[in-house]
Amino acid sequence: MADRPLTLMAVHAHPDDEATGTGGVLARYAAEGVRTVLVTCTDGGCGDGPGGVKPGDPGHDPAAVAAMRRRELEASCEVLGVGELEMLGYADSGMMGWPGNDAPGSFWRTPVEEGAARLADLMRHYRPDVVVTYDENGFYGHPDHIQAHRITMAALEMTGLTPKVYWTTMPHSGLRRFGEAMREFQEDLPEPDPAEEDGMAGIGLPDDEVTTWVDTTAFSGRKFDALAAHASQGDNIFFLKMGKERFTELMGVETFVRVQDPTGAAVPENDLFAGLR
């Protein structure tokens, strides 16, 4: 441990996911001297093009979008203080059911063993103490998020490494607050159906099942600026519409469920590195 810094590895699907789900912890732990490694699995080519042109519409060039989003990702990493950016470079698969799901080279179509082997090489190189990715449903069912989860868990098995492992989540209380905020800014949004899993449609966890609550309030401004660095995707990033102050009120804590822990640290915990320092 003495010959290398504590290391956090976050495995995400697309450019901008790093800021949405883990921008706070990436910025906080970088500021504390932790080595932060971001692995982004896809090129983001199914994102919006210049002027908001959508995938499949005339003038949408996935290669040009991917290049633009690479630049935005690098800018986001600079804001967050990310030490190492690794891009696996798979083609963005798009949302579930999109034609891109089955396109040659798409992340969703890639055998899990292939993606996991590449990620395992990065894990052996960086030897992370903490690994963060999505849950089995990719938080909300996006195929690339699901695949990122699959290759991460498979890579851990391949390497035999035993870091603390976390899946991003959101407590149901936080989802309710977020839904209320969305309706403030988009009045035409329907009220949630209370009969549908507490209105959460299977997203997130009951508060008492969330193991880890990390206060990132001091870094909420950086998280907002990192999201803003992905300006080409502004139509899809609701958080930017609420402004930095409101954003900080809602997004000052990042939450996770701990699924592997060699330290035996007690839960609930308020530090991804509890038991390691």
Secondary structure, 3 states (H helix, E strand, C coil): CCCCCCEEEEEECCCCHHHHHHHHHHHHHHHCCCEEEEEEEECCCCCCCHHHCCCCCCCCCHHHHHHHHHHHHHHHHHHHCCCEEEEEEEECCCCCCCHHHHCCCECCCCCHHHHHHHHHHHHHHHCCCEEEECCCCCCCCCHHHHHHHHHHHHHHHHHCCCCEEEEEECEHHHHHHHHHHHHHHCCCCCCCCCCCCCCCCCCCECHHHCCEEEECHHHHHHHHHHHHCCHHHHHHCHHHHHHHHHHHHHHCEEEEEEEECCCCCCCCECCCCCCCC
